[in-house]
Every structure is written in structure tokens, then in C-alpha cells.
Amino acid sequence: MASGNLDKIRDSLFGTQACARERRFAQLEQHLIREATDLRTDLKCRFDPLEADIKKEVDALRASLLKE
């Protein structure tokens, strides 16, 4: 019974802080998800042209080697 009272007192004292902390963690998680998505999009935009150039160079080298 004392344990139940202690839990009620703890919830009364720290409940709002716990809720605020949970809300803050949820906001941080959403922010990190947005940042990761933006980073993934940015990297794709940067690497796609690089990949195309490398493929073009490899194809040109392959064609050159086949001629020889």
C-alpha cells in the first residue's frame, strides 16, 4: 500500500516533467527523421550525375579496349 502511495506522489511530482520529456524526444525523433530524409535526397541528387559520368567513362574505355 505504501508503494502505491509512493507511485502517486512520484507521478504528481514528476509526471509533467516526464510528459514534457516524452514530447521533446518525439519532436527530436521527427526532426532527425526529416534531416535523414533530406540528407538521403541530397546525396542521391549529388551521386546520380557522378554515377552517370563514371558509367560513360567506363563505357568509353571498354569501347576503346575493344577497338585495340
MMTF fields as JSON, N, C-alpha, C and O atoms, coordinates in Angstrom:
{
  "mmtfVersion": "1.0.0",
  "mmtfProducer": "UNKNOWN",
  "numBonds": 271,
  "numAtoms": 272,
  "numGroups": 68,
  "numChains": 1,
  "numModels": 1,
  "chainsPerModel": [1],
  "groupsPerChain": [68],
  "chainIdList": ["A"],
  "bondAtomList": [4, 2, 8, 6, 12, 10, 16, 14, 20, 18, 24, 22, 28, 26, 32, 30, 36, 34, 40, 38, 44, 42, 48, 46, 52, 50, 56, 54, 60, 58, 64, 62, 68, 66, 72, 70, 76, 74, 80, 78, 84, 82, 88, 86, 92, 90, 96, 94, 100, 98, 104, 102, 108, 106, 112, 110, 116, 114, 120, 118, 124, 122, 128, 126, 132, 130, 136, 134, 140, 138, 144, 142, 148, 146, 152, 150, 156, 154, 160, 158, 164, 162, 168, 166, 172, 170, 176, 174, 180, 178, 184, 182, 188, 186, 192, 190, 196, 194, 200, 198, 204, 202, 208, 206, 212, 210, 216, 214, 220, 218, 224, 222, 228, 226, 232, 230, 236, 234, 240, 238, 244, 242, 248, 246, 252, 250, 256, 254, 260, 258, 264, 262, 268, 266],
  "bondOrderList": [1, 1, 1, 1, 1, 1, 1, 1, 1, 1, 1, 1, 1, 1, 1, 1, 1, 1, 1, 1, 1, 1, 1, 1, 1, 1, 1, 1, 1, 1, 1, 1, 1, 1, 1, 1, 1, 1, 1, 1, 1, 1, 1, 1, 1, 1, 1, 1, 1, 1, 1, 1, 1, 1, 1, 1, 1, 1, 1, 1, 1, 1, 1, 1, 1, 1, 1],
  "groupList": [{"groupName": "MET", "atomNameList": ["N", "CA", "C", "O"], "elementList": ["N", "C", "C", "O"], "formalChargeList": [0, 0, 0, 0], "bondAtomList": [1, 0, 2, 1, 3, 2], "bondOrderList": [1, 1, 2], "singleLetterCode": "M", "chemCompType": "L-PEPTIDE LINKING"}, {"groupName": "ALA", "atomNameList": ["N", "CA", "C", "O"], "elementList": ["N", "C", "C", "O"], "formalChargeList": [0, 0, 0, 0], "bondAtomList": [1, 0, 2, 1, 3, 2], "bondOrderList": [1, 1, 2], "singleLetterCode": "A", "chemCompType": "L-PEPTIDE LINKING"}, {"groupName": "SER", "atomNameList": ["N", "CA", "C", "O"], "elementList": ["N", "C", "C", "O"], "formalChargeList": [0, 0, 0, 0], "bondAtomList": [1, 0, 2, 1, 3, 2], "bondOrderList": [1, 1, 2], "singleLetterCode": "S", "chemCompType": "L-PEPTIDE LINKING"}, {"groupName": "GLY", "atomNameList": ["N", "CA", "C", "O"], "elementList": ["N", "C", "C", "O"], "formalChargeList": [0, 0, 0, 0], "bondAtomList": [1, 0, 2, 1, 3, 2], "bondOrderList": [1, 1, 2], "singleLetterCode": "G", "chemCompType": "PEPTIDE LINKING"}, {"groupName": "ASN", "atomNameList": ["N", "CA", "C", "O"], "elementList": ["N", "C", "C", "O"], "formalChargeList": [0, 0, 0, 0], "bondAtomList": [1, 0, 2, 1, 3, 2], "bondOrderList": [1, 1, 2], "singleLetterCode": "N", "chemCompType": "L-PEPTIDE LINKING"}, {"groupName": "LEU", "atomNameList": ["N", "CA", "C", "O"], "elementList": ["N", "C", "C", "O"], "formalChargeList": [0, 0, 0, 0], "bondAtomList": [1, 0, 2, 1, 3, 2], "bondOrderList": [1, 1, 2], "singleLetterCode": "L", "chemCompType": "L-PEPTIDE LINKING"}, {"groupName": "ASP", "atomNameList": ["N", "CA", "C", "O"], "elementList": ["N", "C", "C", "O"], "formalChargeList": [0, 0, 0, 0], "bondAtomList": [1, 0, 2, 1, 3, 2], "bondOrderList": [1, 1, 2], "singleLetterCode": "D", "chemCompType": "L-PEPTIDE LINKING"}, {"groupName": "LYS", "atomNameList": ["N", "CA", "C", "O"], "elementList": ["N", "C", "C", "O"], "formalChargeList": [0, 0, 0, 0], "bondAtomList": [1, 0, 2, 1, 3, 2], "bondOrderList": [1, 1, 2], "singleLetterCode": "K", "chemCompType": "L-PEPTIDE LINKING"}, {"groupName": "ILE", "atomNameList": ["N", "CA", "C", "O"], "elementList": ["N", "C", "C", "O"], "formalChargeList": [0, 0, 0, 0], "bondAtomList": [1, 0, 2, 1, 3, 2], "bondOrderList": [1, 1, 2], "singleLetterCode": "I", "chemCompType": "L-PEPTIDE LINKING"}, {"groupName": "ARG", "atomNameList": ["N", "CA", "C", "O"], "elementList": ["N", "C", "C", "O"], "formalChargeList": [0, 0, 0, 0], "bondAtomList": [1, 0, 2, 1, 3, 2], "bondOrderList": [1, 1, 2], "singleLetterCode": "R", "chemCompType": "L-PEPTIDE LINKING"}, {"groupName": "PHE", "atomNameList": ["N", "CA", "C", "O"], "elementList": ["N", "C", "C", "O"], "formalChargeList": [0, 0, 0, 0], "bondAtomList": [1, 0, 2, 1, 3, 2], "bondOrderList": [1, 1, 2], "singleLetterCode": "F", "chemCompType": "L-PEPTIDE LINKING"}, {"groupName": "THR", "atomNameList": ["N", "CA", "C", "O"], "elementList": ["N", "C", "C", "O"], "formalChargeList": [0, 0, 0, 0], "bondAtomList": [1, 0, 2, 1, 3, 2], "bondOrderList": [1, 1, 2], "singleLetterCode": "T", "chemCompType": "L-PEPTIDE LINKING"}, {"groupName": "GLN", "atomNameList": ["N", "CA", "C", "O"], "elementList": ["N", "C", "C", "O"], "formalChargeList": [0, 0, 0, 0], "bondAtomList": [1, 0, 2, 1, 3, 2], "bondOrderList": [1, 1, 2], "singleLetterCode": "Q", "chemCompType": "L-PEPTIDE LINKING"}, {"groupName": "CYS", "atomNameList": ["N", "CA", "C", "O"], "elementList": ["N", "C", "C", "O"], "formalChargeList": [0, 0, 0, 0], "bondAtomList": [1, 0, 2, 1, 3, 2], "bondOrderList": [1, 1, 2], "singleLetterCode": "C", "chemCompType": "L-PEPTIDE LINKING"}, {"groupName": "GLU", "atomNameList": ["N", "CA", "C", "O"], "elementList": ["N", "C", "C", "O"], "formalChargeList": [0, 0, 0, 0], "bondAtomList": [1, 0, 2, 1, 3, 2], "bondOrderList": [1, 1, 2], "singleLetterCode": "E", "chemCompType": "L-PEPTIDE LINKING"}, {"groupName": "HIS", "atomNameList": ["N", "CA", "C", "O"], "elementList": ["N", "C", "C", "O"], "formalChargeList": [0, 0, 0, 0], "bondAtomList": [1, 0, 2, 1, 3, 2], "bondOrderList": [1, 1, 2], "singleLetterCode": "H", "chemCompType": "L-PEPTIDE LINKING"}, {"groupName": "PRO", "atomNameList": ["N", "CA", "C", "O"], "elementList": ["N", "C", "C", "O"], "formalChargeList": [0, 0, 0, 0], "bondAtomList": [1, 0, 2, 1, 3, 2], "bondOrderList": [1, 1, 2], "singleLetterCode": "P", "chemCompType": "L-PEPTIDE LINKING"}, {"groupName": "VAL", "atomNameList": ["N", "CA", "C", "O"], "elementList": ["N", "C", "C", "O"], "formalChargeList": [0, 0, 0, 0], "bondAtomList": [1, 0, 2, 1, 3, 2], "bondOrderList": [1, 1, 2], "singleLetterCode": "V", "chemCompType": "L-PEPTIDE LINKING"}],
  "groupTypeList": [0, 1, 2, 3, 4, 5, 6, 7, 8, 9, 6, 2, 5, 10, 3, 11, 12, 1, 13, 1, 9, 14, 9, 9, 10, 1, 12, 5, 14, 12, 15, 5, 8, 9, 14, 1, 11, 6, 5, 9, 11, 6, 5, 7, 13, 9, 10, 6, 16, 5, 14, 1, 6, 8, 7, 7, 14, 17, 6, 1, 5, 9, 1, 2, 5, 5, 7, 14],
  "groupIdList": [1, 2, 3, 4, 5, 6, 7, 8, 9, 10, 11, 12, 13, 14, 15, 16, 17, 18, 19, 20, 21, 22, 23, 24, 25, 26, 27, 28, 29, 30, 31, 32, 33, 34, 35, 36, 37, 38, 39, 40, 41, 42, 43, 44, 45, 46, 47, 48, 49, 50, 51, 52, 53, 54, 55, 56, 57, 58, 59, 60, 61, 62, 63, 64, 65, 66, 67, 68],
  "secStructList": [7, 2, 2, 2, 2, 2, 2, 2, 2, 2, 2, 2, 2, 2, 2, 2, 2, 2, 2, 2, 2, 2, 2, 2, 2, 2, 2, 2, 2, 2, 2, 2, 2, 2, 2, 2, 2, 2, 2, 2, 2, 2, 2, 2, 2, 2, 2, 2, 2, 2, 2, 2, 2, 2, 2, 2, 2, 2, 2, 2, 2, 2, 2, 2, 2, 2, 2, 7],
  "xCoordList": [0.819, 0.0, 0.864, 0.549, 1.941, 2.846, 3.49, 3.762, 3.725, 4.32, 3.388, 3.838, 2.091, 1.114, 1.064, 0.964, 1.134, 1.147, 2.405, 2.362, 3.521, 4.784, 4.713, 5.2, 4.1, 3.936, 3.068, 3.358, 2.003, 1.126, 1.882, 1.749, 2.668, 3.45, 4.469, 4.645, 5.138, 6.138, 5.487, 6.035, 4.324, 3.61, 3.208, 3.287, 2.778, 2.385, 3.576, 3.458, 4.728, 5.916, 6.589, 7.005, 6.682, 7.491, 6.69, 7.263, 5.386, 4.564, 4.625, 4.761, 4.529, 4.553, 5.924, 6.028, 6.976, 8.321, 8.494, 9.101, 7.963, 8.058, 7.31, 7.796, 6.125, 5.349, 6.088, 6.132, 6.661, 7.412, 8.622, 8.942, 9.291, 10.46, 10.057, 10.738, 8.948, 8.458, 8.126, 8.46, 7.467, 7.105, 8.368, 8.436, 9.36, 10.62, 11.343, 11.863, 11.377, 12.012, 11.283, 11.922, 9.973, 9.196, 9.506, 9.632, 9.629, 9.968, 11.37, 11.601, 12.297, 13.668, 13.724, 14.444, 12.951, 12.909, 12.383, 12.951, 11.311, 10.757, 11.761, 11.894, 12.46, 13.475, 14.593, 15.03, 15.051, 16.109, 15.643, 16.416, 14.404, 13.866, 13.837, 14.21, 13.391, 13.371, 14.783, 15.023, 15.716, 17.103, 17.69, 18.373, 17.438, 17.951, 17.356, 18.057, 16.076, 15.418, 15.999, 16.271, 16.189, 16.78, 18.195, 18.583, 18.961, 20.332, 20.358, 21.169, 19.469, 19.398, 19.054, 19.641, 18.111, 17.704, 18.857, 19.122, 19.532, 20.661, 21.785, 22.346, 22.109, 23.173, 22.796, 23.638, 21.538, 21.098, 21.238, 21.688, 20.854, 20.974, 22.432, 22.733, 23.324, 24.747, 25.395, 26.255, 24.997, 25.651, 25.117, 25.851, 23.881, 23.327, 24.13, 24.479, 24.437, 25.252, 26.668, 27.231, 27.227, 28.564, 28.541, 29.439, 27.52, 27.394, 27.247, 27.84, 26.466, 26.282, 27.601, 27.913, 28.371, 29.673, 30.635, 31.353, 30.657, 31.553, 31.16, 32.022, 29.853, 29.397, 29.789, 30.202, 29.658, 30.025, 31.519, 31.911, 32.347, 33.794, 34.159, 35.011, 33.522, 33.799, 33.383, 34.103, 32.234, 31.799, 32.765, 33.057, 33.258, 34.22, 35.522, 36.096, 35.989, 37.2, 37.001, 37.886, 35.825, 35.523, 35.537, 36.113, 34.907, 34.875, 36.279, 36.613, 37.09, 38.458, 39.268, 40.041, 39.089, 39.803, 39.357, 40.167, 38.079, 37.594, 38.141, 38.344, 38.384, 38.957, 40.396, 40.843, 41.106, 42.507, 42.604, 43.707],
  "yCoordList": [-1.184, 0.0, 1.249, 2.211, 1.256, 2.4, 2.602, 3.727, 1.492, 1.571, 2.296, 3.096, 2.015, 2.684, 4.171, 4.967, 4.556, 5.973, 6.657, 7.79, 5.948, 6.497, 6.733, 7.747, 5.786, 5.948, 7.157, 7.896, 7.36, 8.514, 9.822, 10.783, 9.846, 11.044, 11.303, 12.443, 10.249, 10.371, 10.9, 11.787, 10.361, 10.833, 12.296, 13.067, 12.674, 14.07, 15.009, 16.104, 14.569, 15.433, 15.478, 16.536, 14.325, 14.241, 13.916, 13.816, 13.751, 13.38, 14.388, 14.009, 15.669, 16.686, 16.748, 16.975, 16.546, 16.536, 15.347, 15.47, 14.196, 13.003, 13.217, 12.848, 13.815, 14.084, 15.062, 14.882, 16.086, 17.07, 16.413, 16.705, 15.53, 14.829, 13.924, 13.877, 13.203, 12.336, 13.144, 12.748, 14.277, 15.142, 15.662, 15.697, 16.06, 16.565, 15.478, 15.737, 14.262, 13.155, 12.859, 12.575, 12.922, 12.692, 13.767, 13.465, 15.022, 16.113, 15.924, 16.129, 15.534, 15.295, 14.147, 14.209, 13.099, 11.965, 12.391, 12.019, 13.162, 13.645, 14.529, 14.446, 15.372, 16.238, 15.405, 15.687, 14.387, 13.524, 12.76, 12.564, 12.335, 11.633, 12.569, 12.177, 13.812, 14.791, 15.066, 15.112, 15.249, 15.525, 14.353, 14.564, 13.133, 11.954, 11.847, 11.507, 12.136, 12.101, 13.166, 12.896, 14.371, 15.447, 15.091, 15.342, 14.507, 14.114, 13.038, 13.091, 12.063, 10.988, 11.561, 11.162, 12.486, 13.11, 13.912, 13.835, 14.675, 15.488, 14.61, 14.901, 13.543, 12.648, 11.991, 11.844, 11.597, 10.989, 11.977, 11.614, 13.223, 14.244, 14.478, 14.778, 14.343, 14.56, 13.347, 13.496, 12.144, 10.947, 10.465, 9.816, 10.753, 10.3, 10.826, 10.037, 12.131, 12.599, 12.003, 11.703, 11.84, 11.248, 9.812, 9.403, 9.05, 7.674, 7.637, 6.783, 8.55, 8.594, 8.902, 8.299, 9.841, 10.174, 8.998, 8.732, 8.306, 7.151, 6.058, 5.459, 5.796, 4.789, 5.171, 4.319, 6.458, 6.927, 6.718, 6.273, 7.038, 6.856, 5.38, 5.023, 4.526, 3.089, 2.551, 1.757, 2.98, 2.539, 3.005, 2.259, 4.229, 4.744, 3.939, 3.608, 3.624, 2.818, 1.408, 0.856, 0.837, -0.503, -0.483, -1.367, 0.522, 0.624, 0.797, 0.234, 1.574, 1.795, 0.498, 0.194, -0.241, -1.517, -2.539, -3.314, -2.533, -3.476, -3.147, -4.052, -1.874, -1.475, -1.976, -2.361, -1.963, -2.387, -3.856, -4.402],
  "zCoordList": [0.0, 0.0, 0.0, -0.7, 0.765, 0.788, -0.571, -0.991, -1.245, -2.577, -3.544, -4.364, -3.446, -4.302, -4.037, -4.971, -2.77, -2.419, -2.944, -3.423, -2.845, -3.337, -4.847, -5.346, -5.57, -7.018, -7.346, -8.287, -6.57, -6.797, -6.544, -7.303, -5.481, -5.161, -6.268, -6.698, -6.728, -7.794, -9.072, -9.726, -9.428, -10.617, -10.471, -11.428, -9.277, -9.043, -9.179, -9.73, -8.669, -8.697, -10.069, -10.541, -10.684, -11.909, -13.162, -14.246, -13.036, -14.191, -15.315, -16.478, -14.99, -16.042, -16.701, -17.906, -15.91, -16.488, -17.419, -18.482, -17.023, -17.866, -19.175, -20.244, -19.085, -20.307, -21.214, -22.431, -20.618, -21.401, -22.057, -23.209, -21.33, -21.869, -23.023, -24.047, -22.858, -23.928, -25.183, -26.299, -24.979, -26.103, -26.802, -28.031, -26.011, -26.575, -27.364, -28.449, -26.82, -27.548, -28.853, -29.866, -28.839, -30.063, -31.1, -32.287, -30.661, -31.578, -32.148, -33.339, -31.286, -31.749, -32.753, -33.749, -32.471, -33.39, -34.755, -35.781, -34.774, -36.036, -36.776, -37.997, -36.026, -36.632, -37.259, -38.374, -36.546, -37.076, -38.31, -39.248, -38.315, -39.484, -40.689, -41.795, -40.47, -41.576, -42.078, -43.285, -41.145, -41.543, -42.325, -43.327, -41.885, -42.579, -43.979, -44.932, -44.1, -45.412, -46.332, -47.502, -45.811, -46.611, -47.045, -48.186, -46.136, -46.455, -47.526, -48.451, -47.399, -48.396, -49.777, -50.782, -49.819, -51.074, -51.675, -52.874, -50.833, -51.294, -51.842, -52.899, -51.127, -51.597, -52.92, -53.806, -53.053, -54.313, -55.461, -56.548, -55.219, -56.263, -56.646, -57.802, -55.691, -55.983, -56.627, -57.496, -56.214, -56.719, -58.057, -58.802, -58.385, -59.661, -60.858, -61.736, -60.925, -62.056, -62.042, -63.094, -60.857, -60.754, -61.277, -62.013, -60.899, -61.376, -62.893, -63.552, -63.446, -64.897, -65.606, -66.633, -65.056, -65.661, -65.597, -66.561, -64.499, -64.356, -65.34, -65.983, -65.462, -66.428, -67.844, -68.631, -68.17, -69.503, -69.758, -70.837, -68.766, -68.901, -69.036, -69.85, -68.245, -68.324, -69.69, -70.295, -70.166, -71.493, -72.58, -73.515, -72.46, -73.444, -73.381, -74.419, -72.169, -72.038, -72.599, -73.253, -72.333, -72.846, -74.374, -75.007, -74.953, -76.415, -76.977, -78.019, -76.287, -76.725, -76.659, -77.567, -75.606, -75.466, -76.508, -77.017, -76.817, -77.828, -79.212, -80.022, -79.498, -80.78, -80.908, -81.988, -79.785, -79.812, -79.815, -79.837]
}
